[in-house]
């Protein structure tokens, strides 16, 4: 179990959660299947069912239910910091840890305004997550300008095998967006995000064995504040081809600074098939309290073992396809309302000592796939 919570957090990072916005609701159901696996033998199987039902002319009720199965056969070194002995510290092998995550939402939508509010709950063996969220968007200037605000607040609770100074964690995220159509063929979007975390922020199971064979657990500052600025540009290169450019800059009071650059290209092959390709580059600097693993002592109040507290880079390449089957209506009514979305991505991190210590490999590389079936009522 010591590795599986970490695998879950990695998976959440790789299956990106878009900023909370009150997007136009749809009257339909989606079946989504996510799969992740890497070279450290971490695996995540995550099916999800999403339902959005129109209950009046302007109100929609939404519900989601996800069940994530996480397994890990990673061998964690228990030798001195910065070295790897290859001794097996996780006897659970391919046993699965389960996470259940239902959510409910209510959306109001008229010609120019969309408002969404709801709640999210997740539970697993050592962690309970609860989140309240709300979002508002307003269309202006004959729908050429869209302004939005989204706010979420989590109330999470750790249930680890050891005593913690604080078993709770609170996280607040605020997103402000502005989207402007520059022409019939291009648009631009700006997003500002403010993030704040309090409580016990470190992963309780993340540990480090020092040269004196003393076990130390990860400990971060009790608060974390960060700001992110994102820019997205979309343009139609030709009638069937569109280009998407995305850049995000992030910095917090832990001195972690990151840059994300993403390119996407989509092309309509036919009325029922769209193909796409993407490339993502991510780089970040380390936290102010992070130092070489061999340098930590029992006197250190702040300890970082997770590689995401240190400088590293990732490169991701992916392909996607959108299928709109043109079945005979005798086999399926309103067949044009059916969409099948397929995507596959491969990523690789730069080499790092912390990855070597935790996962017994000097870098992480893996792939994650998504299969989604949408049906509009």
C-alpha positions as CSV (number, residue, x, y, z in Angstrom):
1,X,0.0,0.0,0.0
2,X,2.9,2.3,0.6
3,X,3.3,3.0,-3.2
4,X,-0.3,2.9,-4.3
5,X,-1.4,6.2,-3.0
6,X,1.5,7.8,-4.8
7,X,0.5,6.0,-8.0
8,X,-3.0,7.5,-7.7
9,X,-1.6,11.0,-7.4
10,X,0.6,10.4,-10.4
11,X,-2.4,9.2,-12.4
12,X,-4.4,12.2,-11.4
13,X,-1.6,14.4,-12.7
14,X,-1.5,12.5,-16.0
15,X,-5.3,12.4,-16.5
16,X,-5.6,16.2,-16.6
17,X,-8.6,17.9,-14.9
18,X,-9.6,20.9,-16.9
19,X,-10.3,24.2,-15.0
20,X,-13.8,24.2,-13.6
21,X,-16.0,26.2,-15.9
22,X,-19.8,26.3,-16.4
23,X,-19.7,25.0,-19.9
24,X,-22.9,24.6,-21.9
25,X,-24.6,21.4,-20.6
26,X,-25.6,18.5,-22.8
27,X,-28.5,16.1,-22.4
28,X,-26.8,12.7,-22.6
29,X,-24.6,10.0,-21.1
30,X,-20.9,9.2,-21.4
31,X,-19.0,6.0,-20.7
32,X,-15.3,6.7,-20.2
33,X,-12.4,4.2,-19.6
34,X,-8.9,5.4,-18.7
35,X,-5.9,3.2,-18.4
36,X,-2.4,4.1,-17.2
37,X,0.8,2.0,-16.9
38,X,4.5,2.9,-16.6
39,X,7.9,1.3,-16.4
40,X,7.8,1.2,-12.6
41,X,4.9,-1.4,-12.9
42,X,2.3,1.1,-11.7
43,X,-1.1,0.6,-13.2
44,X,-4.4,2.5,-13.0
45,X,-7.7,1.3,-14.4
46,X,-10.4,4.0,-14.2
47,X,-13.9,3.6,-15.6
48,X,-16.3,6.5,-15.3
49,X,-20.0,6.9,-16.1
50,X,-21.3,10.5,-16.6
51,X,-24.9,11.5,-16.9
52,X,-26.4,14.9,-17.7
53,X,-30.2,15.1,-17.9
54,X,-32.4,18.0,-18.8
55,X,-35.1,18.4,-16.2
56,X,-36.7,21.7,-17.3
57,X,-36.0,24.1,-20.2
58,X,-33.1,25.7,-18.3
59,X,-32.0,23.2,-15.6
60,X,-29.8,20.1,-16.0
61,X,-28.9,17.6,-13.4
62,X,-25.5,16.0,-13.6
63,X,-24.1,12.8,-12.0
64,X,-20.8,11.0,-12.3
65,X,-19.5,7.8,-10.8
66,X,-15.9,6.7,-11.1
67,X,-14.2,3.6,-9.8
68,X,-10.4,3.6,-9.9
69,X,-8.3,0.4,-9.5
70,X,-4.7,1.1,-8.6
71,X,-2.0,-1.5,-8.5
72,X,1.8,-1.4,-8.0
73,X,4.6,-3.9,-8.0
74,X,7.3,-1.4,-7.5
75,X,10.2,-2.3,-5.3
76,X,11.2,0.5,-2.9
77,X,14.8,0.7,-1.8
78,X,15.4,0.6,1.9
79,X,19.2,1.2,1.6
80,X,20.9,4.5,2.4
81,X,19.5,7.6,0.8
82,X,20.4,7.9,-2.9
83,X,21.2,4.2,-3.4
84,X,19.2,1.3,-4.5
85,X,19.4,-2.2,-3.1
86,X,16.6,-3.8,-5.0
87,X,15.0,-5.3,-1.9
88,X,11.3,-5.7,-2.1
89,X,9.4,-3.5,0.3
90,X,5.9,-4.0,-1.2
91,X,4.7,-7.5,-0.7
92,X,1.3,-6.7,-2.1
93,X,2.5,-7.1,-5.7
94,X,-0.4,-6.6,-8.1
95,X,-3.1,-6.3,-5.4
96,X,-5.6,-3.6,-6.3
97,X,-6.5,-0.6,-4.2
98,X,-9.9,0.8,-5.0
99,X,-11.1,4.4,-5.0
100,X,-14.8,5.4,-5.5
101,X,-15.7,8.9,-6.6
102,X,-19.3,9.9,-7.1
103,X,-20.3,13.6,-7.8
104,X,-23.6,15.5,-8.3
105,X,-24.2,18.9,-10.0
106,X,-27.0,21.2,-11.0
107,X,-26.6,23.5,-14.0
108,X,-28.7,26.5,-15.1
109,X,-28.4,27.5,-18.7
110,X,-30.1,30.2,-20.7
111,X,-29.0,32.1,-23.9
112,X,-26.2,34.0,-22.3
113,X,-25.6,32.7,-18.8
114,X,-24.5,29.3,-17.5
115,X,-24.2,28.5,-13.7
116,X,-23.1,25.2,-12.2
117,X,-22.9,24.1,-8.6
118,X,-22.2,20.7,-7.1
119,X,-20.2,18.4,-4.9
120,X,-17.6,15.6,-5.3
121,X,-16.8,12.8,-2.9
122,X,-14.1,10.2,-3.1
123,X,-13.0,7.4,-0.7
124,X,-10.2,5.0,-0.5
125,X,-8.5,3.0,2.2
126,X,-6.4,5.8,3.7
127,X,-8.0,9.0,2.3
128,X,-11.4,10.7,2.0
129,X,-11.9,13.6,-0.3
130,X,-14.9,16.0,-0.3
131,X,-15.2,19.0,-2.7
132,X,-17.8,21.7,-3.3
133,X,-17.6,23.6,-6.6
134,X,-19.4,26.3,-8.5
135,X,-18.9,28.1,-11.8
136,X,-20.4,30.9,-13.8
137,X,-20.0,32.0,-17.4
138,X,-21.5,34.9,-19.3
139,X,-21.6,35.5,-23.0
140,X,-21.2,39.1,-24.3
141,X,-20.7,41.0,-27.5
142,X,-23.1,38.8,-29.5
143,X,-21.4,35.6,-28.1
144,X,-18.0,36.8,-29.3
145,X,-16.7,37.2,-25.8
146,X,-17.2,34.8,-22.9
147,X,-16.2,35.5,-19.3
148,X,-16.1,32.8,-16.6
149,X,-15.3,32.2,-13.0
150,X,-14.9,28.9,-11.2
151,X,-14.3,28.1,-7.5
152,X,-13.7,24.8,-5.8
153,X,-13.0,24.0,-2.1
154,X,-12.0,20.6,-0.8
155,X,-12.3,19.2,2.7
156,X,-10.0,16.2,2.8
157,X,-9.1,13.8,5.5
158,X,-6.1,11.4,5.9
159,X,-6.6,7.9,7.5
160,X,-2.9,6.7,7.5
161,X,-1.3,3.9,9.6
162,X,0.6,6.4,11.7
163,X,-0.1,9.5,13.8
164,X,0.0,12.8,11.9
165,X,0.2,16.3,13.3
166,X,-2.9,17.2,11.3
167,X,-5.1,14.6,9.6
168,X,-7.0,17.2,7.4
169,X,-6.1,19.0,4.2
170,X,-7.9,21.9,2.6
171,X,-7.5,23.1,-0.9
172,X,-9.1,26.0,-2.7
173,X,-8.8,26.8,-6.4
174,X,-10.1,29.9,-8.2
175,X,-10.2,30.2,-12.0
176,X,-10.9,33.3,-14.0
177,X,-11.2,33.0,-17.7
178,X,-11.8,35.3,-20.7
179,X,-12.4,34.0,-24.2
180,X,-12.5,36.2,-27.3
181,X,-13.2,35.3,-30.9
182,X,-10.7,37.2,-33.0
183,X,-12.3,36.1,-36.3
184,X,-14.6,33.4,-37.6
185,X,-11.5,31.2,-37.8
186,X,-9.6,31.9,-34.6
187,X,-10.1,32.5,-30.9
188,X,-7.9,33.3,-27.8
189,X,-8.4,32.5,-24.2
190,X,-6.7,33.7,-21.0
191,X,-7.0,31.9,-17.6
192,X,-5.8,33.0,-14.2
193,X,-5.7,30.5,-11.4
194,X,-5.2,31.0,-7.7
195,X,-4.4,27.9,-5.5
196,X,-4.1,27.5,-1.8
197,X,-3.6,24.4,0.3
198,X,-3.5,24.1,4.1
199,X,-3.1,21.2,6.6
200,X,-1.0,18.1,6.1
201,X,0.0,18.5,2.5
202,X,2.7,15.8,2.2
203,X,2.0,12.2,1.3
204,X,1.9,10.3,4.7
205,X,3.4,7.1,3.3
206,X,6.4,8.8,1.6
207,X,9.5,7.8,3.6
208,X,13.3,8.1,3.4
209,X,15.9,5.8,5.1
210,X,19.0,7.8,6.1
211,X,22.6,6.6,6.1
212,X,22.1,5.9,9.8
213,X,19.1,3.6,9.0
214,X,16.7,6.1,10.5
215,X,13.3,6.3,8.8
216,X,12.1,9.9,8.1
217,X,8.7,10.8,6.7
218,X,8.0,13.5,4.1
219,X,7.1,16.8,5.7
220,X,6.1,20.0,3.8
221,X,5.2,23.5,4.9
222,X,1.7,23.7,6.4
223,X,0.4,26.1,3.7
224,X,1.0,26.4,0.0
225,X,-0.1,29.3,-2.2
226,X,0.4,29.5,-6.0
227,X,-0.7,31.4,-9.1
228,X,-1.0,30.2,-12.7
229,X,-1.4,32.1,-15.9
230,X,-2.5,30.3,-19.0
231,X,-3.0,31.2,-22.7
232,X,-4.8,29.2,-25.4
233,X,-4.9,30.1,-29.1
234,X,-7.1,28.2,-31.6
235,X,-7.1,28.8,-35.3
236,X,-8.4,27.1,-38.4
237,X,-5.5,26.6,-40.8
238,X,-7.6,25.4,-43.6
239,X,-11.2,24.2,-43.8
240,X,-10.5,20.8,-42.3
241,X,-7.5,21.5,-40.2
242,X,-7.2,23.4,-36.8
243,X,-4.2,24.2,-34.7
244,X,-4.2,24.7,-30.9
245,X,-1.5,26.3,-28.9
246,X,-1.5,26.3,-25.1
247,X,1.0,27.8,-22.6
248,X,0.8,27.9,-18.8
249,X,3.2,29.5,-16.2
250,X,2.9,28.5,-12.6
251,X,4.8,29.7,-9.4
252,X,4.1,29.2,-5.7
253,X,5.5,30.2,-2.4
254,X,7.5,27.0,-2.2
255,X,9.5,28.5,-5.1
256,X,8.3,25.8,-7.5
257,X,8.1,27.4,-10.9
258,X,6.9,25.5,-13.9
259,X,6.2,26.0,-17.6
260,X,3.9,24.0,-19.8
261,X,3.7,24.1,-23.6
262,X,1.2,22.1,-25.5
263,X,0.7,21.9,-29.3
264,X,-2.4,20.1,-30.9
265,X,-3.3,19.6,-34.5
266,X,-6.7,18.3,-35.6
267,X,-8.0,17.4,-39.1
268,X,-11.4,16.4,-40.4
269,X,-10.8,13.3,-42.5
270,X,-14.5,12.9,-43.3
271,X,-17.9,13.8,-41.8
272,X,-17.6,10.9,-39.4
273,X,-13.8,11.0,-38.5
274,X,-11.5,13.5,-36.9
275,X,-7.8,12.7,-36.2
276,X,-5.4,14.7,-34.0
277,X,-1.9,14.7,-32.7
278,X,-0.4,16.6,-29.7
279,X,2.9,17.3,-28.0
280,X,3.4,18.5,-24.5
281,X,6.5,19.8,-22.8
282,X,6.7,20.4,-19.0
283,X,9.6,21.7,-16.9
284,X,9.8,22.9,-13.3
285,X,12.3,24.1,-10.7
286,X,12.6,22.5,-7.2
287,X,11.0,23.6,-3.9
288,X,13.1,25.8,-1.6
289,X,13.3,23.0,1.1
290,X,14.3,20.2,-1.3
291,X,17.9,19.0,-1.1
292,X,19.9,15.9,-1.8
293,X,18.4,12.8,-0.2
294,X,21.7,11.9,1.5
295,X,21.8,15.2,3.2
296,X,18.6,14.8,5.3
297,X,18.9,14.3,9.0
298,X,16.4,13.8,11.9
299,X,16.8,17.5,12.7
300,X,15.2,18.6,9.4
301,X,11.7,19.9,9.9
302,X,11.0,19.9,6.1
303,X,11.7,16.8,4.1
304,X,11.0,16.1,0.4
305,X,11.2,12.6,-1.2
306,X,8.6,13.0,-4.0
307,X,10.4,13.8,-7.3
308,X,7.8,16.4,-8.0
309,X,9.3,18.6,-5.3
310,X,12.6,18.7,-7.4
311,X,13.5,19.9,-10.8
312,X,12.5,17.6,-13.7
313,X,11.1,17.7,-17.2
314,X,8.6,15.6,-19.1
315,X,7.8,15.1,-22.8
316,X,4.5,13.7,-23.9
317,X,3.3,12.8,-27.4
318,X,-0.2,11.6,-28.2
319,X,-2.8,10.7,-30.9
320,X,-6.5,11.0,-30.8
321,X,-9.5,10.1,-33.0
322,X,-13.1,11.2,-32.9
323,X,-15.6,8.9,-34.6
324,X,-19.2,9.7,-35.4
325,X,-20.7,6.4,-36.6
326,X,-23.2,6.7,-39.4
327,X,-25.3,3.6,-38.6
328,X,-28.6,2.9,-40.1
329,X,-31.4,4.4,-38.0
330,X,-33.1,1.0,-38.0
331,X,-30.2,-0.2,-35.9
332,X,-29.9,2.9,-33.7
333,X,-32.2,5.9,-33.5
334,X,-30.5,9.3,-33.8
335,X,-27.2,7.6,-34.7
336,X,-25.7,11.0,-35.4
337,X,-25.8,11.8,-31.7
338,X,-23.3,9.0,-31.0
339,X,-19.5,9.9,-30.7
340,X,-16.6,7.7,-29.9
341,X,-13.4,9.3,-28.6
342,X,-10.1,7.5,-28.6
343,X,-6.7,8.8,-27.3
344,X,-3.3,7.4,-26.5
345,X,-0.3,9.3,-25.0
346,X,3.2,8.3,-24.2
347,X,5.3,10.3,-21.7
348,X,8.8,10.2,-20.3
349,X,10.4,12.2,-17.4
350,X,14.0,13.3,-17.2
351,X,16.4,11.2,-15.1
352,X,16.4,12.0,-11.4
353,X,17.8,10.5,-8.2
354,X,14.5,10.7,-6.3
355,X,12.8,8.6,-9.0
356,X,15.6,6.1,-8.7
357,X,15.2,5.9,-4.9
358,X,11.4,5.5,-4.9
359,X,10.9,3.5,-8.1
360,X,14.2,1.7,-8.7
361,X,14.5,3.3,-12.1
362,X,16.2,6.5,-13.0
363,X,13.2,7.9,-14.9
364,X,9.5,7.2,-15.4
365,X,8.0,6.5,-18.8
366,X,4.6,5.2,-19.6
367,X,1.4,5.5,-21.5
368,X,-2.2,6.4,-20.8
369,X,-5.2,5.8,-22.9
370,X,-8.8,7.0,-23.0
371,X,-11.9,5.4,-24.6
372,X,-15.1,7.4,-24.4
373,X,-18.6,6.8,-25.7
374,X,-21.0,9.8,-25.8
375,X,-24.7,9.5,-26.5
376,X,-26.9,12.6,-26.6
377,X,-30.6,12.0,-25.7
